[in-house]
Amino acid sequence: MKLRFGNVEFDADSRRILRSGHDVHVSTKAFELLKLLLDRRPDAVSKDDIRRHLWPDTHVSETNLPTLIAEIRDAIGDDAKQPQFVQTLHRFGYAFRGEAMEIARPSAGSVERRAAWLIGSVKRIALSAGENVLGREGTGVVILESPTVSRRHARLTIDERGISVEDLGSKNGTWVNDRRVTSPVPIADGDSIRTGSLAFTFRIAGPATSTQTQ
């Protein structure tokens, strides 16, 4: 299960939480509790159910659950006073009530046919499956014509794990949705990407069609 809510990505299989593209580390119990709430959303989960799930056959303090909820809220940027995602149901339990969208995982067979585009104001740049190095010049580089772009500026990767972009030590930086990229960042259809002064919208290409014979 891989979900996106707000600026957070939750990947149950890889056991990762990304917030604005950066890894967020939580305790094992906090991760399992968030997964439980996401699995049951939008239904509420009682405190007894949570305890049975997290601590089977073990008695724990009443303070353990609020501590884990506080850890989850801190990790995903949720405010206890005005919660967007994790709601406290007093004397009963907790519920995940935010909007979460499932992120489809590409199959290995579909990756080789997969392609995408960077759509700028005056130019559309085709991207292929695998690694696409964006830059001003060089062999195998996807050329971006601007003095604000470094020779090898950024790398955009499309593979079986998904789609990500990373900066290659450029002078003027790489930005995704107005946030500077300091480590590989997952991207999705419709995200904005800026390399130096060049701004693009990232678009995943539709299914390829064969050429018709006339």
N, C-alpha and C positions, 0 to 999 in steps of 0.2 A: 504494500500500500504506500503510495506516494501522494501527498496532498499539499496544496498551497492555500494559505489563508493570510490575508494581509500581506506583509513582506516576509512571511515565514514559509519555509518548505520543510515538511516533515516526511522523512523516508524511513518507514518501518523496517524495510529489508536491509538497508545499509546502516540502520540505527544512527541516522544523522538528523540534526536540526540545523537548518540554515536560516539566518536572519539577515536580510539585505545582502545575501550572498556570502555571509561569513558563518563559519561553524560556531555553534553555541553548545557548550558542554553542560550537561545536567547529570545528576546521579541516575543510577540504574532504575531506582524506584520511581523517580520523577518521570523518566522516559516512559516506563510502563504505565504509569497513571495517565499521562497525556494520551498514550495510545488507546487505553481503555475508554477514555472520554470521547476520543475521536471515533472509535469503533461503534460506540453506542449513540452517537449524536443523532438527532437532537434530544434524545431521551435522557432523563436524569438518572444518575447512578447513585444508589444509596451508600452511606458510609459503611454499612455492613458488607455490601457487595465488594466495595473497594478493598476492605481489609481482607476478605476471603481471597481476593485475587492477588493482592500484593504480599500478604503474610499468612498463607494457609497454615493452620494449626499452630499459630504463634500469637500470643497476646502482646499488643503494642500499646504505647501511650496514646491518649486522646490527642496530644499535640502533634503527633507525627503527620497526620493528614494536612492540617493547615500549613505546616512547614513545607510539605511537598508542593502544595498548591501555590504558596508564595514563591517557591523556586521555579515552578513552571511559568508563572506570570512574569517573573523577572526575565526569564529566558526568551519569552515570545513578545515582550513589551506590552503586556496587558495591565491595566490599572485596576486595582482591587475596588476602588471607589466608583469607577465608571467602566466596568468590564465590557470588552468587546467580544471576548471569546469564552472565557471560563466563568461561569456563573455559580455563585454560592447559593444553595437552597437551604436556608437555615433549618437546623434540626433534622435535615434529611440527608443531603449529600451535595453533589456537584453535577454540572452539565456543561457540555460544549455547545454553545448556542450561536457561534459565529458561522459565517458562510465559508465553507471549505470546498475547494475544487480539486478533483482527482486529476493527477498528471499522468497521462498515458506513457507507458514505456515502449519505445520502439523495439520491434523484433529484430534479430540479427539479420534476417533476410531483407528487411525493408530499409536498413540503414544504407546499403550500397546504392539504392535507387533514390535516396533522400537528397534533396537539395534545398537551398534557401536563397534569400536575396537580402541585400542591404539597399533600402530605398532611400535615396537622397532627394534633395529639391530639384536637381538637374541631372542626376545620374542614377542608374540602377545597376548594381554589381551582383553578378551570379556567384554563388558559393556551392562547393561540392561536398560530398561526404568525406570525412577525414579531417585533416588539419588544413586550415586556410590562414596563411600568414599575411596580415595586412600591413602595407608599408609603402614607402615612396619609391623604392627601387630594389632590384635584386632578382636573382634567378628563383622562379617558383613563387614569387610574391604577388599577391593581389594588389595591383597598383592603385594607390589613393593619391591623386595629384594635388598636393598642397605642401607649402613650405613648413606648415605647422605639424606635419606628420613625419615621424622618424623613419629611417631607412627600413628597419624591421620594427614595426610599432606594436602590433598586437597579434594574438593567435586566437582564431575562432575554430573550435573543434566540434564536429558533428559525428558522433559514433554511437555504439550500442548503449552507452551509459547515459546519453542525452546530448545536450548542446551547452557549451560553455565558452566563455571568452576570458582571456588573461592578457595583461599588459606585459610587454617584453622590455621593460626598462626604458620606455619612451620618455622624451624630454617634456612633452606637454600633456601626457596622461591619456588614459582611456576611461570612459565614463559609461555606466549603464544606469538608465533612469535617474540621471543627475547625481549618481554616487560614484566616486572614483574607485577604480578597480585596483586593489592591492594584492589580490590572490585570485585564482580561477573562480569565476562567478557563473552559475547557471543562468541561462537566458531562455526566454519563451517568445512565441509569436506575438508581435506587437510591441516588444520592448524597444526603448530608444537606446542607441549606441552612439557615442561621440568619440572620435579619434582626433586629437588636436582640436581644430576648429570645424571639422567636418562632422555633421550630424546626419544620422540615418535612423530609419525604422527597420527593425529586423522582421522579416517575413519568411515563413516556411512555405515552400512551393507546394502546390497541389499535386495530386497523383499524375504521373506522366502518362501521356497518351501516345499511341503509335501513329506514324505517318500513314495517311490513307493513300492508296494507289488510285490514280485517275485513269 
